[in-house]
């Protein structure tokens, strides 16, 4: 579903992503972890071209993401890649249900009735049927993030990307968002998640990618990664986490 081939990215002289070669298979959940500044968010943001790459190739569902394309084609590509940000990014002047209805009506041409029916079902799926008429300012952080997930799902994307979706939440709200993500994984959604929630990685991931200094240093299934990491930097990272 997602294929990185010799992907490199620089910010000026800073080598943010270095020779990335990796793949996310259809129906697979990949958790990307590593210390702050390791390139995790930059990596995931290249998948829907929020960040450009300077060399290499990145394929999404058979399409070259960074090939030359028109603005319309880029928007069409992005509409097939659900993206959930750490800061929710909801439209503050729209209710929860209007946030979820907006893109299917605007980009897929659904009627208002069709979009409302779909949005109601998605809000129910994330446990927010009763909050459909509420505006973002009337919702908790966890509720806003669940609306953001419903909004991404409304476009029926074949894959979902999560960029530290719980990092802006109070601790008691983290669980409600992770539960929705667990449900998506259980239903077979292809997912790539940048997160510091190691218990989620242990329970839900099919594979863990460990990054540092712009490189993927280790790829392993969760059991092996958490019990016997191979790379010394991964060993130190997990040791620091346990000590903390």
Protein Blocks (a to p, Z undefined) as FASTA:
>chain_A
ZZcehiacdehjbcfbghiacdddehiacddeddehilmmmmmmmmnopaccfbdcddee
hiafkbccdfklmmmmmmmmccddfklopafkbcfklmmmmmmmmmnopafklmmmmmmm
mmmmnopmmmmmpcfklpcfklmmmmmmmmmmmnopabdcdehkllmpcfklmmmmmmmm
mmmmmnopacddddfblklmmmmmmbdcddeehiafbdcdfklmmmmcfblklmmmmmmm
mmZZ
